[in-house]
Amino acid sequence: MTATQTYDALRHLADSWGLVAMGVFFTLFVAWPFRPGASNRNQAAATSIFEDDDDD
């Protein structure tokens, strides 16, 4: 395989399956916080900056 053929093959792979893989990972990362049972962790993360807050 020449360098041009290698580049074309890798470019084709990235254009097709790379795009599919990025779409799958994006969907998983967006859906992860909305899974069942995640509300407790989400609430803990949202209020964690206030745990050591003293207003005295």
mmCIF entry with sequence, helices, sheets and N, C-alpha, C, O atoms, coordinates in Angstrom:
data_MODEL
# 
_entry.id   MODEL 
# 
_entity.id                         1 
_entity.type                       polymer 
_entity.pdbx_number_of_molecules   1 
# 
_entity_poly.entity_id                      1 
_entity_poly.type                           'polypeptide(L)' 
_entity_poly.nstd_linkage                   no 
_entity_poly.nstd_monomer                   no 
_entity_poly.pdbx_seq_one_letter_code       MTATQTYDALRHLADSWGLVAMGVFFTLFVAWPFRPGASNRNQAAATSIFEDDDDD 
_entity_poly.pdbx_seq_one_letter_code_can   MTATQTYDALRHLADSWGLVAMGVFFTLFVAWPFRPGASNRNQAAATSIFEDDDDD 
_entity_poly.pdbx_strand_id                 A 
# 
loop_
_entity_poly_seq.entity_id 
_entity_poly_seq.num 
_entity_poly_seq.mon_id 
_entity_poly_seq.hetero 
1 1  MET n 
1 2  THR n 
1 3  ALA n 
1 4  THR n 
1 5  GLN n 
1 6  THR n 
1 7  TYR n 
1 8  ASP n 
1 9  ALA n 
1 10 LEU n 
1 11 ARG n 
1 12 HIS n 
1 13 LEU n 
1 14 ALA n 
1 15 ASP n 
1 16 SER n 
1 17 TRP n 
1 18 GLY n 
1 19 LEU n 
1 20 VAL n 
1 21 ALA n 
1 22 MET n 
1 23 GLY n 
1 24 VAL n 
1 25 PHE n 
1 26 PHE n 
1 27 THR n 
1 28 LEU n 
1 29 PHE n 
1 30 VAL n 
1 31 ALA n 
1 32 TRP n 
1 33 PRO n 
1 34 PHE n 
1 35 ARG n 
1 36 PRO n 
1 37 GLY n 
1 38 ALA n 
1 39 SER n 
1 40 ASN n 
1 41 ARG n 
1 42 ASN n 
1 43 GLN n 
1 44 ALA n 
1 45 ALA n 
1 46 ALA n 
1 47 THR n 
1 48 SER n 
1 49 ILE n 
1 50 PHE n 
1 51 GLU n 
1 52 ASP n 
1 53 ASP n 
1 54 ASP n 
1 55 ASP n 
1 56 ASP n 
# 
_struct_asym.id          A 
_struct_asym.entity_id   1 
# 
loop_
_struct_conf.conf_type_id 
_struct_conf.id 
_struct_conf.pdbx_PDB_helix_id 
_struct_conf.beg_label_comp_id 
_struct_conf.beg_label_asym_id 
_struct_conf.beg_label_seq_id 
_struct_conf.pdbx_beg_PDB_ins_code 
_struct_conf.end_label_comp_id 
_struct_conf.end_label_asym_id 
_struct_conf.end_label_seq_id 
_struct_conf.pdbx_end_PDB_ins_code 
_struct_conf.beg_auth_comp_id 
_struct_conf.beg_auth_asym_id 
_struct_conf.beg_auth_seq_id 
_struct_conf.end_auth_comp_id 
_struct_conf.end_auth_asym_id 
_struct_conf.end_auth_seq_id 
_struct_conf.pdbx_PDB_helix_class 
_struct_conf.details 
_struct_conf.pdbx_PDB_helix_length 
HELX_P HELX_P1 AA1 ALA A 3  ? LEU A 13 ? ALA A 3  LEU A 13 1 ? 11 
HELX_P HELX_P2 AA2 ALA A 14 ? GLY A 18 ? ALA A 14 GLY A 18 3 ? 5  
HELX_P HELX_P3 AA3 LEU A 19 ? ALA A 31 ? LEU A 19 ALA A 31 1 ? 13 
HELX_P HELX_P4 AA4 TRP A 32 ? PHE A 34 ? TRP A 32 PHE A 34 5 ? 3  
HELX_P HELX_P5 AA5 SER A 39 ? THR A 47 ? SER A 39 THR A 47 1 ? 9  
HELX_P HELX_P6 AA6 SER A 48 ? PHE A 50 ? SER A 48 PHE A 50 5 ? 3  
# 
_struct_conf_type.id          HELX_P 
_struct_conf_type.criteria    ? 
_struct_conf_type.reference   ? 
# 
loop_
_atom_site.group_PDB 
_atom_site.id 
_atom_site.type_symbol 
_atom_site.label_atom_id 
_atom_site.label_alt_id 
_atom_site.label_comp_id 
_atom_site.label_asym_id 
_atom_site.label_entity_id 
_atom_site.label_seq_id 
_atom_site.pdbx_PDB_ins_code 
_atom_site.Cartn_x 
_atom_site.Cartn_y 
_atom_site.Cartn_z 
_atom_site.occupancy 
_atom_site.B_iso_or_equiv 
_atom_site.pdbx_formal_charge 
_atom_site.auth_seq_id 
_atom_site.auth_comp_id 
_atom_site.auth_asym_id 
_atom_site.auth_atom_id 
_atom_site.pdbx_PDB_model_num 
ATOM 1   N N  . MET A 1 1  ? 0.843   -1.183 0.000  1.00 0.00 ? 1  MET A N  1 
ATOM 2   C CA . MET A 1 1  ? 0.000   0.000  0.000  1.00 0.00 ? 1  MET A CA 1 
ATOM 3   C C  . MET A 1 1  ? 0.881   1.236  0.000  1.00 0.00 ? 1  MET A C  1 
ATOM 4   O O  . MET A 1 1  ? 1.859   1.318  0.743  1.00 0.00 ? 1  MET A O  1 
ATOM 5   N N  . THR A 1 2  ? 0.531   2.170  -0.820 1.00 0.00 ? 2  THR A N  1 
ATOM 6   C CA . THR A 1 2  ? 1.278   3.418  -0.839 1.00 0.00 ? 2  THR A CA 1 
ATOM 7   C C  . THR A 1 2  ? 0.724   4.355  0.229  1.00 0.00 ? 2  THR A C  1 
ATOM 8   O O  . THR A 1 2  ? -0.312  4.092  0.841  1.00 0.00 ? 2  THR A O  1 
ATOM 9   N N  . ALA A 1 3  ? 1.438   5.444  0.433  1.00 0.00 ? 3  ALA A N  1 
ATOM 10  C CA . ALA A 1 3  ? 1.012   6.402  1.443  1.00 0.00 ? 3  ALA A CA 1 
ATOM 11  C C  . ALA A 1 3  ? -0.340  7.009  1.077  1.00 0.00 ? 3  ALA A C  1 
ATOM 12  O O  . ALA A 1 3  ? -1.169  7.249  1.955  1.00 0.00 ? 3  ALA A O  1 
ATOM 13  N N  . THR A 1 4  ? -0.560  7.253  -0.180 1.00 0.00 ? 4  THR A N  1 
ATOM 14  C CA . THR A 1 4  ? -1.829  7.832  -0.619 1.00 0.00 ? 4  THR A CA 1 
ATOM 15  C C  . THR A 1 4  ? -2.979  6.861  -0.399 1.00 0.00 ? 4  THR A C  1 
ATOM 16  O O  . THR A 1 4  ? -4.057  7.261  0.040  1.00 0.00 ? 4  THR A O  1 
ATOM 17  N N  . GLN A 1 5  ? -2.752  5.588  -0.700 1.00 0.00 ? 5  GLN A N  1 
ATOM 18  C CA . GLN A 1 5  ? -3.792  4.585  -0.494 1.00 0.00 ? 5  GLN A CA 1 
ATOM 19  C C  . GLN A 1 5  ? -4.092  4.410  0.992  1.00 0.00 ? 5  GLN A C  1 
ATOM 20  O O  . GLN A 1 5  ? -5.250  4.250  1.378  1.00 0.00 ? 5  GLN A O  1 
ATOM 21  N N  . THR A 1 6  ? -3.056  4.439  1.822  1.00 0.00 ? 6  THR A N  1 
ATOM 22  C CA . THR A 1 6  ? -3.248  4.333  3.258  1.00 0.00 ? 6  THR A CA 1 
ATOM 23  C C  . THR A 1 6  ? -4.054  5.515  3.771  1.00 0.00 ? 6  THR A C  1 
ATOM 24  O O  . THR A 1 6  ? -4.988  5.346  4.555  1.00 0.00 ? 6  THR A O  1 
ATOM 25  N N  . TYR A 1 7  ? -3.688  6.714  3.325  1.00 0.00 ? 7  TYR A N  1 
ATOM 26  C CA . TYR A 1 7  ? -4.421  7.914  3.736  1.00 0.00 ? 7  TYR A CA 1 
ATOM 27  C C  . TYR A 1 7  ? -5.879  7.829  3.314  1.00 0.00 ? 7  TYR A C  1 
ATOM 28  O O  . TYR A 1 7  ? -6.775  8.136  4.100  1.00 0.00 ? 7  TYR A O  1 
ATOM 29  N N  . ASP A 1 8  ? -6.118  7.414  2.075  1.00 0.00 ? 8  ASP A N  1 
ATOM 30  C CA . ASP A 1 8  ? -7.497  7.310  1.594  1.00 0.00 ? 8  ASP A CA 1 
ATOM 31  C C  . ASP A 1 8  ? -8.300  6.285  2.379  1.00 0.00 ? 8  ASP A C  1 
ATOM 32  O O  . ASP A 1 8  ? -9.474  6.508  2.675  1.00 0.00 ? 8  ASP A O  1 
ATOM 33  N N  . ALA A 1 9  ? -7.673  5.160  2.719  1.00 0.00 ? 9  ALA A N  1 
ATOM 34  C CA . ALA A 1 9  ? -8.369  4.131  3.487  1.00 0.00 ? 9  ALA A CA 1 
ATOM 35  C C  . ALA A 1 9  ? -8.699  4.628  4.894  1.00 0.00 ? 9  ALA A C  1 
ATOM 36  O O  . ALA A 1 9  ? -9.811  4.424  5.381  1.00 0.00 ? 9  ALA A O  1 
ATOM 37  N N  . LEU A 1 10 ? -7.738  5.278  5.543  1.00 0.00 ? 10 LEU A N  1 
ATOM 38  C CA . LEU A 1 10 ? -7.995  5.801  6.885  1.00 0.00 ? 10 LEU A CA 1 
ATOM 39  C C  . LEU A 1 10 ? -9.007  6.930  6.851  1.00 0.00 ? 10 LEU A C  1 
ATOM 40  O O  . LEU A 1 10 ? -9.825  7.057  7.762  1.00 0.00 ? 10 LEU A O  1 
ATOM 41  N N  . ARG A 1 11 ? -8.960  7.744  5.822  1.00 0.00 ? 11 ARG A N  1 
ATOM 42  C CA . ARG A 1 11 ? -9.920  8.839  5.700  1.00 0.00 ? 11 ARG A CA 1 
ATOM 43  C C  . ARG A 1 11 ? -11.336 8.296  5.519  1.00 0.00 ? 11 ARG A C  1 
ATOM 44  O O  . ARG A 1 11 ? -12.285 8.803  6.118  1.00 0.00 ? 11 ARG A O  1 
ATOM 45  N N  . HIS A 1 12 ? -11.470 7.269  4.695  1.00 0.00 ? 12 HIS A N  1 
ATOM 46  C CA . HIS A 1 12 ? -12.776 6.648  4.489  1.00 0.00 ? 12 HIS A CA 1 
ATOM 47  C C  . HIS A 1 12 ? -13.291 6.037  5.797  1.00 0.00 ? 12 HIS A C  1 
ATOM 48  O O  . HIS A 1 12 ? -14.473 6.164  6.117  1.00 0.00 ? 12 HIS A O  1 
ATOM 49  N N  . LEU A 1 13 ? -12.412 5.380  6.547  1.00 0.00 ? 13 LEU A N  1 
ATOM 50  C CA . LEU A 1 13 ? -12.799 4.786  7.824  1.00 0.00 ? 13 LEU A CA 1 
ATOM 51  C C  . LEU A 1 13 ? -13.256 5.862  8.800  1.00 0.00 ? 13 LEU A C  1 
ATOM 52  O O  . LEU A 1 13 ? -14.272 5.697  9.476  1.00 0.00 ? 13 LEU A O  1 
ATOM 53  N N  . ALA A 1 14 ? -12.514 6.961  8.877  1.00 0.00 ? 14 ALA A N  1 
ATOM 54  C CA . ALA A 1 14 ? -12.880 8.038  9.796  1.00 0.00 ? 14 ALA A CA 1 
ATOM 55  C C  . ALA A 1 14 ? -14.179 8.714  9.368  1.00 0.00 ? 14 ALA A C  1 
ATOM 56  O O  . ALA A 1 14 ? -14.983 9.097  10.218 1.00 0.00 ? 14 ALA A O  1 
ATOM 57  N N  . ASP A 1 15 ? -14.390 8.862  8.084  1.00 0.00 ? 15 ASP A N  1 
ATOM 58  C CA . ASP A 1 15 ? -15.605 9.511  7.592  1.00 0.00 ? 15 ASP A CA 1 
ATOM 59  C C  . ASP A 1 15 ? -16.849 8.663  7.820  1.00 0.00 ? 15 ASP A C  1 
ATOM 60  O O  . ASP A 1 15 ? -17.943 9.205  7.978  1.00 0.00 ? 15 ASP A O  1 
ATOM 61  N N  . SER A 1 16 ? -16.699 7.361  7.839  1.00 0.00 ? 16 SER A N  1 
ATOM 62  C CA . SER A 1 16 ? -17.882 6.515  7.993  1.00 0.00 ? 16 SER A CA 1 
ATOM 63  C C  . SER A 1 16 ? -18.023 6.027  9.429  1.00 0.00 ? 16 SER A C  1 
ATOM 64  O O  . SER A 1 16 ? -18.907 6.483  10.154 1.00 0.00 ? 16 SER A O  1 
ATOM 65  N N  . TRP A 1 17 ? -17.167 5.112  9.842  1.00 0.00 ? 17 TRP A N  1 
ATOM 66  C CA . TRP A 1 17 ? -17.317 4.496  11.158 1.00 0.00 ? 17 TRP A CA 1 
ATOM 67  C C  . TRP A 1 17 ? -16.905 5.427  12.286 1.00 0.00 ? 17 TRP A C  1 
ATOM 68  O O  . TRP A 1 17 ? -17.426 5.319  13.396 1.00 0.00 ? 17 TRP A O  1 
ATOM 69  N N  . GLY A 1 18 ? -15.991 6.328  12.024 1.00 0.00 ? 18 GLY A N  1 
ATOM 70  C CA . GLY A 1 18 ? -15.619 7.304  13.044 1.00 0.00 ? 18 GLY A CA 1 
ATOM 71  C C  . GLY A 1 18 ? -16.787 8.205  13.397 1.00 0.00 ? 18 GLY A C  1 
ATOM 72  O O  . GLY A 1 18 ? -17.014 8.514  14.566 1.00 0.00 ? 18 GLY A O  1 
ATOM 73  N N  . LEU A 1 19 ? -17.524 8.622  12.381 1.00 0.00 ? 19 LEU A N  1 
ATOM 74  C CA . LEU A 1 19 ? -18.700 9.459  12.609 1.00 0.00 ? 19 LEU A CA 1 
ATOM 75  C C  . LEU A 1 19 ? -19.778 8.695  13.365 1.00 0.00 ? 19 LEU A C  1 
ATOM 76  O O  . LEU A 1 19 ? -20.433 9.254  14.245 1.00 0.00 ? 19 LEU A O  1 
ATOM 77  N N  . VAL A 1 20 ? -19.964 7.443  13.035 1.00 0.00 ? 20 VAL A N  1 
ATOM 78  C CA . VAL A 1 20 ? -20.952 6.616  13.743 1.00 0.00 ? 20 VAL A CA 1 
ATOM 79  C C  . VAL A 1 20 ? -20.541 6.457  15.209 1.00 0.00 ? 20 VAL A C  1 
ATOM 80  O O  . VAL A 1 20 ? -21.381 6.580  16.101 1.00 0.00 ? 20 VAL A O  1 
ATOM 81  N N  . ALA A 1 21 ? -19.262 6.186  15.464 1.00 0.00 ? 21 ALA A N  1 
ATOM 82  C CA . ALA A 1 21 ? -18.789 6.011  16.836 1.00 0.00 ? 21 ALA A CA 1 
ATOM 83  C C  . ALA A 1 21 ? -18.954 7.300  17.635 1.00 0.00 ? 21 ALA A C  1 
ATOM 84  O O  . ALA A 1 21 ? -19.380 7.259  18.789 1.00 0.00 ? 21 ALA A O  1 
ATOM 85  N N  . MET A 1 22 ? -18.620 8.444  17.036 1.00 0.00 ? 22 MET A N  1 
ATOM 86  C CA . MET A 1 22 ? -18.790 9.714  17.745 1.00 0.00 ? 22 MET A CA 1 
ATOM 87  C C  . MET A 1 22 ? -20.258 9.983  18.050 1.00 0.00 ? 22 MET A C  1 
ATOM 88  O O  . MET A 1 22 ? -20.577 10.511 19.115 1.00 0.00 ? 22 MET A O  1 
ATOM 89  N N  . GLY A 1 23 ? -21.149 9.633  17.141 1.00 0.00 ? 23 GLY A N  1 
ATOM 90  C CA . GLY A 1 23 ? -22.583 9.801  17.375 1.00 0.00 ? 23 GLY A CA 1 
ATOM 91  C C  . GLY A 1 23 ? -23.084 8.926  18.505 1.00 0.00 ? 23 GLY A C  1 
ATOM 92  O O  . GLY A 1 23 ? -23.901 9.360  19.316 1.00 0.00 ? 23 GLY A O  1 
ATOM 93  N N  . VAL A 1 24 ? -22.603 7.704  18.562 1.00 0.00 ? 24 VAL A N  1 
ATOM 94  C CA . VAL A 1 24 ? -23.006 6.783  19.630 1.00 0.00 ? 24 VAL A CA 1 
ATOM 95  C C  . VAL A 1 24 ? -22.505 7.291  20.976 1.00 0.00 ? 24 VAL A C  1 
ATOM 96  O O  . VAL A 1 24 ? -23.259 7.315  21.948 1.00 0.00 ? 24 VAL A O  1 
ATOM 97  N N  . PHE A 1 25 ? -21.230 7.699  21.042 1.00 0.00 ? 25 PHE A N  1 
ATOM 98  C CA . PHE A 1 25 ? -20.687 8.205  22.296 1.00 0.00 ? 25 PHE A CA 1 
ATOM 99  C C  . PHE A 1 25 ? -21.394 9.477  22.734 1.00 0.00 ? 25 PHE A C  1 
ATOM 100 O O  . PHE A 1 25 ? -21.663 9.649  23.923 1.00 0.00 ? 25 PHE A O  1 
ATOM 101 N N  . PHE A 1 26 ? -21.698 10.365 21.812 1.00 0.00 ? 26 PHE A N  1 
ATOM 102 C CA . PHE A 1 26 ? -22.416 11.594 22.149 1.00 0.00 ? 26 PHE A CA 1 
ATOM 103 C C  . PHE A 1 26 ? -23.781 11.266 22.744 1.00 0.00 ? 26 PHE A C  1 
ATOM 104 O O  . PHE A 1 26 ? -24.173 11.842 23.759 1.00 0.00 ? 26 PHE A O  1 
ATOM 105 N N  . THR A 1 27 ? -24.497 10.354 22.122 1.00 0.00 ? 27 THR A N  1 
ATOM 106 C CA . THR A 1 27 ? -25.813 9.961  22.615 1.00 0.00 ? 27 THR A CA 1 
ATOM 107 C C  . THR A 1 27 ? -25.723 9.350  24.014 1.00 0.00 ? 27 THR A C  1 
ATOM 108 O O  . THR A 1 27 ? -26.556 9.635  24.874 1.00 0.00 ? 27 THR A O  1 
ATOM 109 N N  . LEU A 1 28 ? -24.717 8.517  24.237 1.00 0.00 ? 28 LEU A N  1 
ATOM 110 C CA . LEU A 1 28 ? -24.549 7.913  25.562 1.00 0.00 ? 28 LEU A CA 1 
ATOM 111 C C  . LEU A 1 28 ? -24.207 8.959  26.613 1.00 0.00 ? 28 LEU A C  1 
ATOM 112 O O  . LEU A 1 28 ? -24.747 8.920  27.719 1.00 0.00 ? 28 LEU A O  1 
ATOM 113 N N  . PHE A 1 29 ? -23.317 9.895  26.287 1.00 0.00 ? 29 PHE A N  1 
ATOM 114 C CA . PHE A 1 29 ? -22.936 10.920 27.250 1.00 0.00 ? 29 PHE A CA 1 
ATOM 115 C C  . PHE A 1 29 ? -24.094 11.859 27.572 1.00 0.00 ? 29 PHE A C  1 
ATOM 116 O O  . PHE A 1 29 ? -24.219 12.313 28.710 1.00 0.00 ? 29 PHE A O  1 
ATOM 117 N N  . VAL A 1 30 ? -24.928 12.152 26.606 1.00 0.00 ? 30 VAL A N  1 
ATOM 118 C CA . VAL A 1 30 ? -26.075 13.021 26.852 1.00 0.00 ? 30 VAL A CA 1 
ATOM 119 C C  . VAL A 1 30 ? -27.144 12.292 27.665 1.00 0.00 ? 30 VAL A C  1 
ATOM 120 O O  . VAL A 1 30 ? -27.784 12.892 28.528 1.00 0.00 ? 30 VAL A O  1 
ATOM 121 N N  . ALA A 1 31 ? -27.335 11.016 27.394 1.00 0.00 ? 31 ALA A N  1 
ATOM 122 C CA . ALA A 1 31 ? -28.380 10.257 28.082 1.00 0.00 ? 31 ALA A CA 1 
ATOM 123 C C  . ALA A 1 31 ? -27.959 9.789  29.473 1.00 0.00 ? 31 ALA A C  1 
ATOM 124 O O  . ALA A 1 31 ? -28.822 9.459  30.286 1.00 0.00 ? 31 ALA A O  1 
ATOM 125 N N  . TRP A 1 32 ? -26.667 9.750  29.769 1.00 0.00 ? 32 TRP A N  1 
ATOM 126 C CA . TRP A 1 32 ? -26.173 9.212  31.044 1.00 0.00 ? 32 TRP A CA 1 
ATOM 127 C C  . TRP A 1 32 ? -26.803 9.868  32.271 1.00 0.00 ? 32 TRP A C  1 
ATOM 128 O O  . TRP A 1 32 ? -27.206 9.140  33.178 1.00 0.00 ? 32 TRP A O  1 
ATOM 129 N N  . PRO A 1 33 ? -26.914 11.188 32.361 1.00 0.00 ? 33 PRO A N  1 
ATOM 130 C CA . PRO A 1 33 ? -27.505 11.785 33.570 1.00 0.00 ? 33 PRO A CA 1 
ATOM 131 C C  . PRO A 1 33 ? -29.000 11.510 33.734 1.00 0.00 ? 33 PRO A C  1 
ATOM 132 O O  . PRO A 1 33 ? -29.536 11.691 34.827 1.00 0.00 ? 33 PRO A O  1 
ATOM 133 N N  . PHE A 1 34 ? -29.676 11.083 32.683 1.00 0.00 ? 34 PHE A N  1 
ATOM 134 C CA . PHE A 1 34 ? -31.120 10.872 32.731 1.00 0.00 ? 34 PHE A CA 1 
ATOM 135 C C  . PHE A 1 34 ? -31.505 9.422  32.979 1.00 0.00 ? 34 PHE A C  1 
ATOM 136 O O  . PHE A 1 34 ? -32.685 9.077  32.906 1.00 0.00 ? 34 PHE A O  1 
ATOM 137 N N  . ARG A 1 35 ? -30.533 8.570  33.270 1.00 0.00 ? 35 ARG A N  1 
ATOM 138 C CA . ARG A 1 35 ? -30.841 7.163  33.505 1.00 0.00 ? 35 ARG A CA 1 
ATOM 139 C C  . ARG A 1 35 ? -31.557 7.002  34.850 1.00 0.00 ? 35 ARG A C  1 
ATOM 140 O O  . ARG A 1 35 ? -31.418 7.852  35.729 1.00 0.00 ? 35 ARG A O  1 
ATOM 141 N N  . PRO A 1 36 ? -32.313 5.932  35.011 1.00 0.00 ? 36 PRO A N  1 
ATOM 142 C CA . PRO A 1 36 ? -33.005 5.712  36.279 1.00 0.00 ? 36 PRO A CA 1 
ATOM 143 C C  . PRO A 1 36 ? -31.997 5.541  37.421 1.00 0.00 ? 36 PRO A C  1 
ATOM 144 O O  . PRO A 1 36 ? -30.980 4.865  37.263 1.00 0.00 ? 36 PRO A O  1 
ATOM 145 N N  . GLY A 1 37 ? -32.280 6.144  38.545 1.00 0.00 ? 37 GLY A N  1 
ATOM 146 C CA . GLY A 1 37 ? -31.413 6.028  39.700 1.00 0.00 ? 37 GLY A CA 1 
ATOM 147 C C  . GLY A 1 37 ? -30.305 7.068  39.766 1.00 0.00 ? 37 GLY A C  1 
ATOM 148 O O  . GLY A 1 37 ? -29.525 7.071  40.718 1.00 0.00 ? 37 GLY A O  1 
ATOM 149 N N  . ALA A 1 38 ? -30.219 7.934  38.794 1.00 0.00 ? 38 ALA A N  1 
ATOM 150 C CA . ALA A 1 38 ? -29.155 8.933  38.776 1.00 0.00 ? 38 ALA A CA 1 
ATOM 151 C C  . ALA A 1 38 ? -29.547 10.222 39.485 1.00 0.00 ? 38 ALA A C  1 
ATOM 152 O O  . ALA A 1 38 ? -28.707 11.102 39.671 1.00 0.00 ? 38 ALA A O  1 
ATOM 153 N N  . SER A 1 39 ? -30.790 10.346 39.879 1.00 0.00 ? 39 SER A N  1 
ATOM 154 C CA . SER A 1 39 ? -31.234 11.618 40.460 1.00 0.00 ? 39 SER A CA 1 
ATOM 155 C C  . SER A 1 39 ? -30.534 11.925 41.783 1.00 0.00 ? 39 SER A C  1 
ATOM 156 O O  . SER A 1 39 ? -30.254 13.089 42.067 1.00 0.00 ? 39 SER A O  1 
ATOM 157 N N  . ASN A 1 40 ? -30.246 10.907 42.599 1.00 0.00 ? 40 ASN A N  1 
ATOM 158 C CA . ASN A 1 40 ? -29.547 11.152 43.863 1.00 0.00 ? 40 ASN A CA 1 
ATOM 159 C C  . ASN A 1 40 ? -28.140 11.683 43.617 1.00 0.00 ? 40 ASN A C  1 
ATOM 160 O O  . ASN A 1 40 ? -27.714 12.633 44.273 1.00 0.00 ? 40 ASN A O  1 
ATOM 161 N N  . ARG A 1 41 ? -27.422 11.082 42.683 1.00 0.00 ? 41 ARG A N  1 
ATOM 162 C CA . ARG A 1 41 ? -26.072 11.551 42.372 1.00 0.00 ? 41 ARG A CA 1 
ATOM 163 C C  . ARG A 1 41 ? -26.103 12.931 41.732 1.00 0.00 ? 41 ARG A C  1 
ATOM 164 O O  . ARG A 1 41 ? -25.238 13.763 42.009 1.00 0.00 ? 41 ARG A O  1 
ATOM 165 N N  . ASN A 1 42 ? -27.085 13.181 40.885 1.00 0.00 ? 42 ASN A N  1 
ATOM 166 C CA . ASN A 1 42 ? -27.196 14.498 40.264 1.00 0.00 ? 42 ASN A CA 1 
ATOM 167 C C  . ASN A 1 42 ? -27.467 15.574 41.313 1.00 0.00 ? 42 ASN A C  1 
ATOM 168 O O  . ASN A 1 42 ? -26.895 16.662 41.254 1.00 0.00 ? 42 ASN A O  1 
ATOM 169 N N  . GLN A 1 43 ? -28.329 15.270 42.261 1.00 0.00 ? 43 GLN A N  1 
ATOM 170 C CA . GLN A 1 43 ? -28.638 16.224 43.324 1.00 0.00 ? 43 GLN A CA 1 
ATOM 171 C C  . GLN A 1 43 ? -27.418 16.455 44.209 1.00 0.00 ? 43 GLN A C  1 
ATOM 172 O O  . GLN A 1 43 ? -27.138 17.589 44.598 1.00 0.00 ? 43 GLN A O  1 
ATOM 173 N N  . ALA A 1 44 ? -26.699 15.398 44.525 1.00 0.00 ? 44 ALA A N  1 
ATOM 174 C CA . ALA A 1 44 ? -25.493 15.530 45.343 1.00 0.00 ? 44 ALA A CA 1 
ATOM 175 C C  . ALA A 1 44 ? -24.437 16.367 44.630 1.00 0.00 ? 44 ALA A C  1 
ATOM 176 O O  . ALA A 1 44 ? -23.760 17.177 45.263 1.00 0.00 ? 44 ALA A O  1 
ATOM 177 N N  . ALA A 1 45 ? -24.290 16.184 43.335 1.00 0.00 ? 45 ALA A N  1 
ATOM 178 C CA . ALA A 1 45 ? -23.324 16.974 42.578 1.00 0.00 ? 45 ALA A CA 1 
ATOM 179 C C  . ALA A 1 45 ? -23.744 18.432 42.492 1.00 0.00 ? 45 ALA A C  1 
ATOM 180 O O  . ALA A 1 45 ? -22.900 19.328 42.529 1.00 0.00 ? 45 ALA A O  1 
ATOM 181 N N  . ALA A 1 46 ? -25.037 18.672 42.378 1.00 0.00 ? 46 ALA A N  1 
ATOM 182 C CA . ALA A 1 46 ? -25.530 20.047 42.258 1.00 0.00 ? 46 ALA A CA 1 
ATOM 183 C C  . ALA A 1 46 ? -25.372 20.821 43.554 1.00 0.00 ? 46 ALA A C  1 
ATOM 184 O O  . ALA A 1 46 ? -25.171 22.035 43.522 1.00 0.00 ? 46 ALA A O  1 
ATOM 185 N N  . THR A 1 47 ? -25.458 20.153 44.685 1.00 0.00 ? 47 THR A N  1 
ATOM 186 C CA . THR A 1 47 ? -25.385 20.852 45.970 1.00 0.00 ? 47 THR A CA 1 
ATOM 187 C C  . THR A 1 47 ? -24.043 20.672 46.675 1.00 0.00 ? 47 THR A C  1 
ATOM 188 O O  . THR A 1 47 ? -23.887 21.146 47.800 1.00 0.00 ? 47 THR A O  1 
ATOM 189 N N  . SER A 1 48 ? -23.079 20.012 46.061 1.00 0.00 ? 48 SER A N  1 
ATOM 190 C CA . SER A 1 48 ? -21.801 19.728 46.724 1.00 0.00 ? 48 SER A CA 1 
ATOM 191 C C  . SER A 1 48 ? -21.002 20.988 47.018 1.00 0.00 ? 48 SER A C  1 
ATOM 192 O O  . SER A 1 48 ? -20.206 20.989 47.957 1.00 0.00 ? 48 SER A O  1 
ATOM 193 N N  . ILE A 1 49 ? -21.181 22.055 46.258 1.00 0.00 ? 49 ILE A N  1 
ATOM 194 C CA . ILE A 1 49 ? -20.408 23.268 46.518 1.00 0.00 ? 49 ILE A CA 1 
ATOM 195 C C  . ILE A 1 49 ? -20.884 23.987 47.768 1.00 0.00 ? 49 ILE A C  1 
ATOM 196 O O  . ILE A 1 49 ? -20.190 24.874 48.267 1.00 0.00 ? 49 ILE A O  1 
ATOM 197 N N  . PHE A 1 50 ? -22.049 23.626 48.284 1.00 0.00 ? 50 PHE A N  1 
ATOM 198 C CA . PHE A 1 50 ? -22.596 24.275 49.465 1.00 0.00 ? 50 PHE A CA 1 
ATOM 199 C C  . PHE A 1 50 ? -22.383 23.470 50.748 1.00 0.00 ? 50 PHE A C  1 
ATOM 200 O O  . PHE A 1 50 ? -22.830 23.902 51.810 1.00 0.00 ? 50 PHE A O  1 
ATOM 201 N N  . GLU A 1 51 ? -21.718 22.323 50.685 1.00 0.00 ? 51 GLU A N  1 
ATOM 202 C CA . GLU A 1 51 ? -21.594 21.455 51.846 1.00 0.00 ? 51 GLU A CA 1 
ATOM 203 C C  . GLU A 1 51 ? -20.790 22.098 52.979 1.00 0.00 ? 51 GLU A C  1 
ATOM 204 O O  . GLU A 1 51 ? -21.188 21.979 54.137 1.00 0.00 ? 51 GLU A O  1 
ATOM 205 N N  . ASP A 1 52 ? -19.702 22.758 52.697 1.00 0.00 ? 52 ASP A N  1 
ATOM 206 C CA . ASP A 1 52 ? -18.864 23.349 53.735 1.00 0.00 ? 52 ASP A CA 1 
ATOM 207 C C  . ASP A 1 52 ? -19.112 24.842 53.894 1.00 0.00 ? 52 ASP A C  1 
ATOM 208 O O  . ASP A 1 52 ? -18.250 25.566 54.391 1.00 0.00 ? 52 ASP A O  1 
ATOM 209 N N  . ASP A 1 53 ? -20.254 25.293 53.486 1.00 0.00 ? 53 ASP A N  1 
ATOM 210 C CA . ASP A 1 53 ? -20.584 26.709 53.531 1.00 0.00 ? 53 ASP A CA 1 
ATOM 211 C C  . ASP A 1 53 ? -21.123 27.058 54.910 1.00 0.00 ? 53 ASP A C  1 
ATOM 212 O O  . ASP A 1 53 ? -22.173 26.558 55.314 1.00 0.00 ? 53 ASP A O  1 
ATOM 213 N N  . ASP A 1 54 ? -20.406 27.917 55.636 1.00 0.00 ? 54 ASP A N  1 
ATOM 214 C CA . ASP A 1 54 ? -20.846 28.379 56.956 1.00 0.00 ? 54 ASP A CA 1 
ATOM 215 C C  . ASP A 1 54 ? -21.250 29.838 56.859 1.00 0.00 ? 54 ASP A C  1 
ATOM 216 O O  . ASP A 1 54 ? -20.462 30.674 56.418 1.00 0.00 ? 54 ASP A O  1 
ATOM 217 N N  . ASP A 1 55 ? -22.470 30.149 57.267 1.00 0.00 ? 55 ASP A N  1 
ATOM 218 C CA . ASP A 1 55 ? -22.958 31.526 57.222 1.00 0.00 ? 55 ASP A CA 1 
ATOM 219 C C  . ASP A 1 55 ? -22.867 32.211 58.580 1.00 0.00 ? 55 ASP A C  1 
ATOM 220 O O  . ASP A 1 55 ? -23.511 33.239 58.793 1.00 0.00 ? 55 ASP A O  1 
ATOM 221 N N  . ASP A 1 56 ? -22.081 31.661 59.501 1.00 0.00 ? 56 ASP A N  1 
ATOM 222 C CA . ASP A 1 56 ? -21.984 32.230 60.842 1.00 0.00 ? 56 ASP A CA 1 
ATOM 223 C C  . ASP A 1 56 ? -21.232 33.517 60.868 1.00 0.00 ? 56 ASP A C  1 
ATOM 224 O O  . ASP A 1 56 ? -21.069 34.115 61.931 1.00 0.00 ? 56 ASP A O  1 
# 
